[in-house]
Amino acid sequence: MPVLYNFDEIIDRRHTGSLKWHYTDDTIALWVADMDFRAAQPILKTIERVVQHGVLGYTKPTAALYQAIINWHSSRYGLALDKQHILFSPGVVPSLALMMRIFTEVGEAVLVNDPIYTPFMTKVRDNGRRLILSPLTEVQGRYYLDLADIEAKIVEHDVTLFLLCNPHNPGGRVWTTDELEALLVICKKHDVAIVSDEIHQDLTLSGYEFIPFLRVAKSYEHKVVSITSMTKTFNVAGVKSSMIFAKDEALIKKISQQQRLSDEHDLNLFAYEVMASAYEQGGEWLAQVLTYIEANIELVCRFLEQHLPNVKVMRPEASYLIWLDCSAYGQDDQTLYDQFRDAKVELSAGIQYGDEGHLRMRLNVACPKAVLMEGLNRIYLAFSDIKSLSGR
């Protein structure tokens, strides 16, 4: 009989070293992308078992771990993987930096969309590559790839690498097969490598289908890499771990050799064990948490429609992050952010995701309903004395 998880449980994370709950006051944290839910029982039992064993020595990935990863991605996404297609990495962001060294040289151009998860931009610049931005097109509250602009930028700047966020963060789009195939055609035409960050894949919501880029990359697999992790899926971000998927033998060898230059190919004992238990036994927890998250998304949409209708909501197709257009309530990004903080609620400032994030905020709903409602009420109070610009 499956365990029924209580996602209404409020767990105090203050004074624990939590990045998300770093406050000394009663500020509500609705920003950085981790959940406020207790991890799945099989994961917690696995950690207890490892600790009880008492020896925390050097560890390597087991055959069972590889098979769990293979089974998960095959059964859920139709992605056929073999053991040799899977490499391990301490995190998706370190893998983004690694891909700069794999596919580009210093000074070459890397193309990303705008808005985008911040490290897509910072890691390009930090590694001495030229950052080229292609804004997403918004139509009726939904983002689309501007394929004409992507190709034009590739040609104009002699782009070597395209970094794709699939599903998209912060907009929550789940790119369709047609969109991915159209992007592939452009990149093949101009010999551009593609790295697809798929960390939010397992958080795809009802009515949408996640398509791994490697599923559409046939005949171009020597230029395509997917990077992903179970840490967002199962709320274990503190257990640093991720995976790199590639299907071309020469490319896999190149990545592996580059990893070994800095000894970034190993994970710690807890990461391997948690990953195995999550993929083998975490499906029920994930199904329940997605149901809870979808209810919270609906709650936010209804609340804002009723109380702050001039806040435009981009309803996510994946993840527990909601992209809000607050431009009706201000003209300055810092002032907008400060309004929230003055009301003792913290969201992620949209401007950190690129110029297209101007006057937007990213709201994390992966928390108990009572916490979310308190946060929403504070947002309402922050704006209640401000006449929206559209109402002038």
Buried (B, 14 or more C-beta within 10 A) or exposed (E): EEEEBEBEEEEEBBEEEBEBBBBEEEBBBBBBBBBBBBBBBBBBEBBEEBEEEEEEEEBEBEEEBBBBBBEBBEEBBEBEBEEEBBBBBBBBBBBBBBBBBBBBEEEBBBBBBBBBBBBBBBBBEEBEBBBBBBBBBBEEEBBEBBBEBBBEBBEEBEBBBBBBBBBBBBBBBBBEEEBBEBBBEBBBEBEBBBBBBBBBBBBBBEEBEBBBBBBBBEEBBBBBBBBBBBBBBBBBBEBBBBBBBBBBEEBBEBBBEBBEEEEBBBBBBBBBBBBBBBBBBBBBBBEBBBEBBBEBBEBBEEBBEEBBEBBBBBBBBBBBBBBBBBBBBBEEBEEBBBBBEEBBBBBBBBBBBBEBBBBBBBBBBBBBBEBBBBBBBBBBEBBEEEEBEEEE
